[in-house]
Amino acid sequence: QVRLVESGGGLVQPGGSLRLSCEASGFTFGSYGMKWYRQAPGKEREFVASISNSGRTTNYEDFAKDRFTISRDNAKNTLYLQMNSLTPDDTAVYYCYETFNGDFGSGTLVLVSS
């Protein structure tokens, strides 16, 4: 059974940084691409970034370019999202997504506020 557990969210001041993690199990992690999505209050879930199974290819939504970095450690079955220069508009629940089964994790809340 696929399991995705996100962590690393929390309260951060504008301009600050956070590193999200997503521990995966139940499938061969290193064989599948992974993605991050987010859902802000009152808005639909949106794509943030993706990474190929090897980690060599990444893609970002425009708002994430130059501020966010997606990465993975296949030996640890873990996906990461490094987020810098955070603004209140980045406040959302962040979800990791696996392309094996098409499942989302339960999410981790990021709150950017002074």
Phi, psi and omega per residue, in radians:
Q1 nan 2.284 -3.137
V2 -1.207 2.351 3.071
R3 -2.386 2.268 3.100
L4 -2.204 2.154 -3.100
V5 -2.170 1.908 3.121
E6 -1.506 2.648 3.065
S7 -2.699 2.955 3.077
G8 1.799 -0.100 3.105
G9 -1.292 3.029 3.128
G10 2.755 -2.929 3.137
L11 -1.601 2.278 3.132
V12 -2.452 2.565 3.118
Q13 -1.363 2.688 3.060
P14 -0.933 2.378 -3.075
G15 1.588 -0.165 -3.117
G16 -1.432 -3.085 -3.089
S17 -2.301 2.669 3.016
L18 -2.499 2.662 3.025
R19 -2.137 2.026 3.091
L20 -1.589 2.590 3.074
S21 -2.218 2.676 3.070
C22 -2.441 1.920 3.108
E23 -1.575 2.208 -3.055
A24 -1.958 2.583 3.048
S25 -2.680 2.868 3.089
G26 1.619 0.004 3.062
F27 -2.722 2.955 -3.115
T28 -1.400 1.573 -2.997
F29 -0.885 -0.810 -3.047
G30 -1.219 -0.068 -3.130
S31 -1.721 -0.061 -3.004
Y32 -2.309 2.499 3.008
G33 -1.158 2.737 -3.129
M34 -2.325 2.753 -3.127
K35 -2.445 2.788 2.930
W36 -2.018 2.414 3.005
Y37 -2.198 2.923 3.029
R38 -2.546 2.732 3.090
Q39 -2.390 1.975 3.101
A40 -1.448 2.749 3.140
P41 -0.960 2.222 3.092
G42 1.336 0.116 -3.119
K43 -2.143 2.897 3.108
E44 -1.376 2.758 3.069
R45 -1.135 2.412 -3.119
E46 -2.300 2.682 3.125
F47 -1.232 2.444 3.086
V48 -1.959 -0.971 -3.052
A49 -2.837 2.776 3.078
S50 -2.405 2.801 3.134
I51 -2.538 2.459 3.124
S52 -1.262 2.965 -3.090
N53 -1.069 -0.603 -3.132
S54 -1.429 -0.334 -3.062
G55 1.570 -0.034 -3.055
R56 -1.386 -0.409 -3.099
T57 -2.054 2.228 3.108
T58 -2.272 2.683 3.075
N59 -2.448 2.577 -3.083
Y60 -2.343 2.540 2.921
E61 -1.204 2.711 -3.032
D62 -0.950 -0.695 -3.069
F63 -1.186 -0.344 -3.080
A64 -1.651 -0.323 -3.115
K65 -1.060 2.404 3.098
D66 1.282 -0.131 3.101
R67 -2.056 -0.610 -3.079
F68 -1.911 2.604 3.062
T69 -2.339 2.130 3.069
I70 -1.652 2.450 3.124
S71 -2.674 3.003 -3.137
R72 -2.624 2.680 3.031
D73 -2.167 1.754 -3.069
N74 -1.189 -0.446 3.095
A75 -1.209 -0.451 -3.129
K76 -1.856 0.050 -3.115
N77 0.923 0.755 -3.025
T78 -2.302 2.371 3.076
L79 -1.851 2.540 -3.123
Y80 -2.244 2.737 2.952
L81 -2.446 1.891 3.052
Q82 -1.532 2.148 -3.091
M83 -2.096 2.136 -3.138
N84 -2.080 2.861 3.095
S85 0.897 0.833 -3.076
L86 -1.205 2.525 3.081
T87 -2.159 2.882 3.095
P88 -0.981 -0.491 3.117
D89 -1.168 -0.238 3.096
D90 -1.504 -0.056 3.095
T91 -1.085 2.160 -3.063
A92 -3.103 2.924 2.892
V93 -1.561 2.216 -3.114
Y94 -1.789 2.302 -3.083
Y95 -2.114 2.424 2.914
C96 -1.628 2.744 -3.020
Y97 -2.449 2.328 3.124
E98 -1.893 2.504 -3.092
T99 -1.627 0.064 3.082
F100 -1.248 -0.909 -3.073
N101 -2.017 -0.253 -3.063
G102 1.392 0.638 -3.121
D103 -1.827 2.618 3.000
F104 -1.786 2.688 2.941
G105 -1.367 -3.042 -3.105
S106 -1.490 -0.207 3.023
G107 1.638 2.781 3.047
T108 -2.368 2.357 -3.036
L109 -1.484 2.251 3.019
V110 -1.972 2.133 -3.139
L111 -2.109 2.016 -3.124
V112 -1.846 1.941 -3.057
S113 -2.786 2.595 3.065
S114 -1.652 nan nan
